[in-house]
Amino acid sequence: MKQCLVGKVAIVTGASRGIGKGIALQLAEAGATVYITGRTLLPDGRGTSLTECVEEIKKRGGHAIPVQCDHEKDDEVKGLFDRVAREQNGRLDILVNNAYSSAKACIDHIEEPKGFWDAPLEPWNQTISVGVRNSYICAVYAARLMVPARAGLIVNISSEGGLTYGLNPAYCVCKAAMDRIASDCAQELREHNVAFVSLWPGATRTEIFMEWTENLQPKTPVETAFKNRFVLNSESAEYSGRGVVHLATDPDIMVKSGRILTSGDLADEYGFKDIDGRSPPDYVRRLRDRLSMTGYTRLAAWVPAFVKIPGWMLSAYYHII
């Protein structure tokens, strides 16, 4: 897939670290010109600034343009798309909506569980403002460039939290909304040949979660399993990036428009592995991996890797319970 995106223009929001950075690295390595956004422009001692991401992309032979942007501020978001339109002659091929400002609140909820009624309201406000409202606004501005060209791909980074409870209510509401935005906007974009999908990465070794798991001292078998899931059997941040590259080069991408896709599904379909050569477990869809995660290791050993849980079954199960 080397240099398969030469001449393409992409925007990845929230790309100074984590999954956003991983996606930006892969898109740029494939030849795309990538605009990356985030609030931290210059190095801050944690290795999670836009300029450091750009330097890493340069070392791989790619090209990225850092844009400091607070995605809670509409004028800065509009300025981002105005700049891309101006500098790229109105061209935008790929938008990845990844910006999410409440990861720390999710960690806090795991460490000190409390009811939503006892939690501060600010994480909710940030989650909805950046994770939902901003993603919709970015999709609007992206569509205004893609529709006239009759080409383009928009990807919302979501998770299984959009279907079932996990971390906290604000997180799950955000992810459910991201899935619905992709599904509904895809309906109106279909006749214009612009694809819109929602992508669920699996357990991913982002900086914030790796820092947390390194400091975690498991006290129960569940906590031990959770730590092992992230440290031993997780995806790199670039695994989803490889999936996005394949989506962006798929001539039949419109067949997938409006759908929820998992990183594991994409790896199986397109035949790619993680950057370390492994095939990470797919805890969402692959029955063997899901059984193993929940403790049914002996039963899991008898299930072939190709057996997957149908999407309709997952949806029905979670909504029934």
Summary of the structure (lengths in Angstrom):
residues: 321
radius of gyration: 19.0
end to end distance: 42.0
largest distance: 58.3
contacts: 1115
relative contact order: 0.12
helix: 52%
strand: 12%
